[in-house]
Amino acid sequence: MCTPTSYPNKTSPQTFSNFLKHTRTENNLSQEDLCGLLRQKSYLFDALDSITISRWERGVNIPSLAKQSEVVEIFGSELFDIYREDKKFINEGLALINLFESNLDRSEHPYYRNKPYRVEFIDSHHQNFMTLLQLSLVYESNPRLSFVSRKLTQPLFCGLSLVVAFSFGDQIVGHSLFCRTQAKIALEFMNDEADLFEVINHKSQSLPDTLMVFSSFGVTPHIENYMMSVYLNELAKSRSLKFLSFNICDESLKRKLTHFKLPIFKVRTLDDGHKPIKNYSFFCSRTEVMANRNLLKLSVIPSSKSQMIDPIFFMQLETNI
């Protein structure tokens, strides 16, 4: 069984094999034609031959996700599109958030014991938005999120997305905080050339092309994975979003992202008034997200504006896929 920190090393060969064979025949290409097309389109396939194409189509072996992503994008699709239809792949993703498995160790958290919880998207117009924002970030050590202690009005936060996980008694057990912005502004923020409100409220005639994450937390690894899946699913479903960015000070999240093999874009030292704190920035393209097995598994988990995460949730998903 998958655990929150143990991910299978291989994806299902049949999913990519079926896509490749179907796409080749739909485009009236021979295996030799497809081989020539891929060599022409990407240097990743410079050494490709038709024998390898045949082996891919038969599922004898499959290329890396990076190469799969290149192939799928050449034909106008994405790995998210094909793997969200793969029941086995989705179940592997669900195993990363399913804390109701009978053989799973009980949480050792002082007030949370693997109980059902609900996840809510808290709109910036919600009457309790400011309160929930402050409660969610009460332990956040990022000085760049110090706005929670200021007397600021809700309209300033209209571009911010807050997702909160509540356990019994409305105890907060997880949250994620992110927004859509332009890559140029995100990079300026990471280089300390723009402040948070410029990122959140940036006005442009162009659609936002970057999803920027400021905080992502869960009291257990399973809840943490679910909170990540929320914004990864949003990224995957919005083709206009071309980049994923993180600006965080949470050492635990930083370790998780590096474990996922995301390269650190920049490290800065910030002063919170008490001690120096490391601020980590990550920046990757949409293609890199799709070619990352860990992120792809979490992105195919469906999310909604309000969702109860309990054993029924998993049974319904298994019935529908």
C-alpha positions in Angstrom: 0.0 0.0 0.0 1.1 3.6 -0.7 2.0 5.7 2.3 2.1 9.5 2.4 5.9 9.4 1.8 6.2 6.2 -0.3 5.3 6.5 -3.9 5.3 3.7 -6.6 8.2 4.2 -9.0 6.2 3.3 -12.1 2.9 4.4 -13.7 0.6 2.0 -15.3 2.1 1.1 -18.8 -1.4 0.5 -20.3 -2.5 4.1 -20.0 0.3 5.6 -22.1 0.4 2.6 -24.4 -3.3 2.9 -25.3 -2.9 6.7 -25.8 0.1 6.2 -28.1 -1.5 3.6 -30.3 -4.8 5.3 -30.5 -3.2 8.7 -31.3 -0.9 7.2 -34.0 -3.8 5.4 -35.8 -6.1 8.4 -35.5 -3.4 10.5 -37.2 -2.8 7.9 -39.9 0.8 7.5 -38.9 2.9 4.3 -39.2 5.3 3.6 -36.3 8.1 4.8 -38.5 6.2 8.1 -39.2 5.6 8.6 -35.5 9.2 8.0 -34.8 10.3 10.6 -37.3 7.8 13.1 -36.0 9.0 12.7 -32.4 12.6 13.0 -33.4 11.8 16.2 -35.3 9.8 17.8 -32.4 12.1 17.1 -29.5 15.8 16.3 -28.8 14.6 13.8 -26.2 13.9 11.5 -29.0 17.0 11.9 -31.1 17.9 8.2 -30.5 14.4 6.9 -30.9 13.6 4.0 -33.3 10.4 2.3 -34.5 11.2 -0.8 -32.4 11.0 1.3 -29.3 7.7 2.7 -30.5 6.4 -0.8 -30.9 7.5 -1.8 -27.4 5.8 1.3 -25.9 2.6 0.5 -27.7 2.6 -3.1 -26.5 3.4 -2.0 -22.9 6.7 -4.0 -22.8 8.2 -0.8 -21.4 7.3 2.9 -21.3 9.3 6.0 -21.4 9.9 8.3 -18.4 7.1 10.7 -17.5 9.2 13.6 -18.9 9.2 11.8 -22.3 5.5 10.8 -22.0 4.7 14.5 -21.3 6.5 15.6 -24.4 4.7 13.0 -26.6 1.3 13.8 -25.2 1.8 17.6 -25.5 2.9 17.2 -29.1 -0.6 15.9 -29.8 -2.3 18.7 -27.9 -3.0 16.9 -24.7 -1.5 16.5 -21.2 -0.7 13.7 -18.9 -3.4 14.9 -16.5 -6.0 14.3 -19.3 -5.0 10.7 -19.7 -4.1 9.6 -16.2 -7.2 11.1 -14.6 -9.1 8.4 -16.5 -6.8 5.6 -15.1 -8.6 3.9 -12.2 -5.4 2.4 -10.9 -3.5 5.6 -11.0 -6.3 7.5 -9.3 -6.5 4.9 -6.6 -2.7 5.3 -6.0 -3.3 9.0 -5.5 -6.3 8.4 -3.2 -4.1 6.1 -1.0 -2.0 9.2 -0.3 -4.9 11.0 1.4 -6.9 8.0 2.7 -6.4 8.1 6.5 -9.3 5.6 7.1 -7.4 2.5 6.1 -7.7 -0.2 8.8 -4.0 -0.9 8.9 -3.0 2.7 9.2 -1.4 3.9 12.4 -3.5 6.3 14.4 -2.5 9.9 14.4 -0.4 10.9 17.4 -1.6 14.5 17.1 -2.8 15.8 20.5 -6.4 16.7 19.3 -6.8 14.8 16.0 -7.3 11.0 15.7 -7.9 10.2 12.0 -11.5 11.3 12.1 -13.6 12.6 9.2 -13.0 16.2 8.3 -14.5 18.7 5.9 -12.7 20.9 3.5 -14.1 24.4 2.6 -13.0 27.0 0.1 -13.3 30.3 2.1 -14.1 33.1 -0.3 -12.6 36.5 0.5 -16.1 37.8 0.9 -17.0 35.3 3.6 -17.9 36.9 6.8 -15.3 34.9 8.7 -12.6 35.1 6.1 -10.2 37.4 8.1 -10.7 35.3 11.3 -10.1 32.0 9.5 -7.1 33.5 7.7 -5.5 34.5 11.0 -6.3 31.2 12.7 -4.9 29.2 9.7 -1.6 31.1 9.8 -1.2 31.4 13.5 1.8 29.2 13.5 3.1 30.4 10.1 6.7 31.7 10.4 6.9 33.5 7.1 7.5 37.2 7.7 6.1 38.0 4.3 2.7 36.9 5.5 2.8 39.3 8.4 -0.3 41.0 7.0 -2.4 38.8 9.3 -1.5 41.0 12.3 -2.5 44.3 10.5 -5.8 46.1 10.5 -6.6 45.4 6.8 -9.9 45.3 5.1 -11.2 42.2 3.2 -11.3 43.8 -0.3 -7.5 43.8 -0.3 -7.6 40.0 -0.2 -10.0 39.5 -3.1 -7.4 37.6 -5.2 -6.4 35.2 -2.4 -7.7 31.6 -2.2 -8.0 30.1 1.3 -8.9 26.5 1.7 -9.4 25.2 5.3 -9.9 21.6 6.7 -12.1 21.4 9.8 -12.4 18.5 12.1 -15.1 17.9 14.8 -15.9 21.1 16.6 -14.6 23.3 13.7 -11.0 22.7 14.8 -8.7 23.6 12.0 -6.5 20.6 10.9 -5.2 21.9 7.6 -5.1 24.8 5.2 -3.7 26.0 2.0 -3.3 29.6 0.8 -2.6 30.5 -2.8 -3.5 32.9 -5.6 -3.3 33.3 -9.4 -1.0 35.9 -10.7 1.5 36.6 -13.6 4.8 34.9 -13.7 6.6 38.3 -13.9 5.0 39.4 -10.7 5.7 36.1 -9.0 9.3 36.3 -9.9 9.5 39.9 -8.7 7.9 38.8 -5.4 10.5 36.0 -5.0 13.3 38.5 -5.6 11.7 41.0 -3.1 10.9 43.5 -5.8 7.1 43.3 -5.2 5.0 42.9 -2.1 2.2 40.4 -1.4 -0.6 42.8 -2.3 0.9 43.4 -5.7 0.9 39.7 -6.3 -2.7 39.2 -5.1 -4.2 42.2 -6.8 -2.1 42.5 -9.9 -4.2 43.9 -12.7 -3.5 42.8 -16.2 -5.3 42.4 -19.5 -3.8 38.9 -19.8 -5.1 35.9 -17.9 -3.0 34.9 -14.8 -0.5 32.3 -15.9 1.0 31.3 -12.5 -0.5 29.6 -9.4 1.5 30.8 -6.4 1.4 29.0 -3.0 2.2 30.8 0.2 1.2 28.2 2.8 0.2 24.5 2.7 -0.3 22.5 5.9 -2.0 19.4 7.4 -1.7 18.0 10.9 -1.2 14.5 9.4 0.7 13.6 6.2 -2.6 12.5 4.7 -4.3 15.8 5.3 -1.2 17.6 4.1 -1.4 15.6 0.9 -5.0 16.5 0.4 -4.4 20.2 0.9 -1.7 20.0 -1.8 -4.1 18.1 -4.1 -6.6 21.0 -4.0 -4.3 23.5 -5.6 -2.6 21.0 -7.9 -6.0 19.9 -9.2 -6.9 23.5 -9.8 -3.7 24.0 -11.7 -4.2 20.9 -13.8 -7.8 21.9 -14.7 -6.8 25.4 -15.8 -4.8 25.2 -19.0 -4.1 28.9 -18.9 -1.9 28.4 -15.8 1.6 27.7 -17.1 3.7 27.8 -13.9 3.6 26.6 -10.3 5.4 28.7 -7.6 5.9 28.4 -3.9 7.2 31.0 -1.5 7.5 29.5 2.0 9.4 29.4 5.2 7.9 26.0 6.4 10.8 23.6 6.7 8.5 20.6 6.6 6.9 21.7 3.3 10.4 22.6 1.9 11.6 19.0 2.7 8.5 17.6 1.1 8.9 19.6 -2.1 12.6 18.7 -2.4 11.7 15.0 -1.7 9.3 15.5 -4.7 12.5 16.5 -6.6 11.4 20.1 -7.2 14.5 22.3 -7.5 14.8 25.3 -5.1 14.7 28.5 -7.2 16.0 30.8 -4.5 16.8 30.9 -0.8 16.7 34.2 1.2 17.3 35.0 4.8 14.5 37.0 6.4 14.3 38.7 9.8 11.1 38.2 11.8 12.2 40.4 14.6 13.4 37.5 16.8 15.7 35.4 14.6 16.8 34.9 11.0 14.4 32.6 9.0 15.1 30.9 5.7 12.6 31.8 2.9 12.4 29.2 0.1 11.1 29.9 -3.4 10.2 27.2 -6.0 9.3 27.8 -9.6 8.5 25.2 -12.2 6.6 25.0 -15.5 3.3 23.2 -16.1 5.1 20.6 -18.1 7.5 19.9 -15.2 4.5 19.5 -12.9 2.8 17.0 -15.2 6.0 15.1 -15.6 6.5 14.8 -11.8 5.0 11.5 -10.6 4.2 12.7 -7.1 2.5 15.9 -8.2 0.6 14.2 -11.0 -0.8 11.6 -8.5 -2.1 14.4 -6.3 -3.4 16.5 -9.2 -5.9 13.8 -10.4 -7.7 13.7 -7.0 -11.0 15.6 -7.7 -11.9 18.5 -5.4 -14.9 20.7 -4.8 -15.8 23.9 -3.0 -17.1 22.0 -0.1 -16.2 18.4 0.6 -16.5 15.9 3.5 -13.5 13.6 3.7 -14.7 10.4 5.2 -14.9 6.7 4.2 -18.0 7.4 2.1 -16.0 10.0 0.1 -13.6 7.2 -0.9 -16.3 4.7 -1.6 -18.1 7.1 -3.9 -14.9 7.9 -5.8 -14.1 4.3 -6.3 -17.6 3.7 -7.6 -17.4 6.6 -10.1 -14.0 5.9 -11.6 
